[in-house]
Amino acid sequence: MKKTKHAQKRFQQRGIAPCIEEYALIFGTTKHRQGKNSAEIILTSKDYHEFRHYISKLCSDMEKMIGRKIITDQSISTIITGY
């Protein structure tokens, strides 16, 4: 998602890391602002716990993949096989 210069400056001033904004967009709770063409995204405690569960499962899945390979054809951005 694109960011305005104002948002870039505020995120830097407030110490909001780029990865955190990405997680907020994926896992946060969206509330549409009445009468405006905008929405606010908030990370609730529930969102945080769902994110922790997701990360835990991702780590478990990644551990099972140690040593595995995926072969691609980069010229056509296609996965050929995996083992």
C-alpha positions as CSV (number, residue, x, y, z in Angstrom):
1,M,0.0,0.0,0.0
2,K,1.3,3.4,-0.9
3,K,2.1,5.9,1.9
4,T,1.8,9.7,1.9
5,K,4.9,11.7,2.8
6,H,3.0,12.7,5.9
7,A,2.5,9.1,6.9
8,Q,6.1,8.2,6.2
9,K,7.3,11.1,8.5
10,R,4.8,10.2,11.3
11,F,5.7,6.5,11.2
12,Q,9.4,7.4,11.5
13,Q,8.8,9.8,14.3
14,R,6.6,7.3,16.2
15,G,8.9,4.3,15.6
16,I,6.5,2.3,13.6
17,A,8.6,-0.3,11.7
18,P,7.6,-1.2,8.1
19,C,7.0,-4.8,9.1
20,I,4.6,-3.8,11.8
21,E,2.5,-1.7,9.4
22,E,2.3,-4.7,7.1
23,Y,1.2,-7.0,9.9
24,A,-1.4,-4.4,11.0
25,L,-2.9,-4.3,7.5
26,I,-3.1,-8.1,7.4
27,F,-4.1,-8.9,11.0
28,G,-5.6,-5.7,12.3
29,T,-9.3,-4.9,12.8
30,T,-10.7,-2.5,10.2
31,K,-13.3,0.1,11.2
32,H,-14.8,2.2,8.5
33,R,-15.0,5.9,9.4
34,Q,-18.6,7.1,9.0
35,G,-19.2,9.8,6.4
36,K,-15.6,9.6,5.2
37,N,-13.8,7.6,2.5
38,S,-11.3,6.2,4.9
39,A,-10.9,3.5,7.5
40,E,-8.9,3.0,10.6
41,I,-7.0,-0.2,11.4
42,I,-6.3,-1.1,15.0
43,L,-4.4,-4.0,16.4
44,T,-6.5,-5.4,19.2
45,S,-5.4,-7.9,21.8
46,K,-7.4,-10.6,19.9
47,D,-5.5,-9.6,16.7
48,Y,-2.2,-10.0,18.5
49,H,-3.1,-13.5,19.8
50,E,-4.2,-14.6,16.3
51,F,-0.9,-13.3,14.9
52,R,1.1,-15.2,17.6
53,H,-0.8,-18.4,16.6
54,Y,-0.1,-17.8,12.9
55,I,3.6,-17.2,13.6
56,S,3.8,-20.3,15.8
57,K,2.3,-22.4,13.0
58,L,4.5,-20.8,10.4
59,C,7.6,-21.6,12.4
60,S,6.5,-25.2,12.8
61,D,5.8,-25.5,9.1
62,M,9.2,-23.9,8.2
63,E,11.1,-26.3,10.5
64,K,9.6,-29.2,8.6
65,M,10.9,-27.7,5.4
66,I,14.6,-27.5,6.5
67,G,16.7,-29.1,3.7
68,R,13.8,-29.2,1.2
69,K,14.2,-27.6,-2.2
70,I,12.0,-25.8,-4.7
71,I,13.1,-25.7,-8.3
72,T,12.0,-22.8,-10.5
73,D,12.2,-21.6,-14.0
74,Q,13.0,-17.9,-13.4
75,S,12.4,-16.9,-17.0
76,I,8.7,-17.6,-16.7
77,S,8.3,-17.3,-12.9
78,T,7.1,-20.9,-12.6
79,I,7.7,-23.6,-10.0
80,I,8.8,-26.8,-11.7
81,T,9.1,-29.2,-8.8
82,G,9.9,-29.6,-5.1
83,Y,11.7,-32.2,-3.0
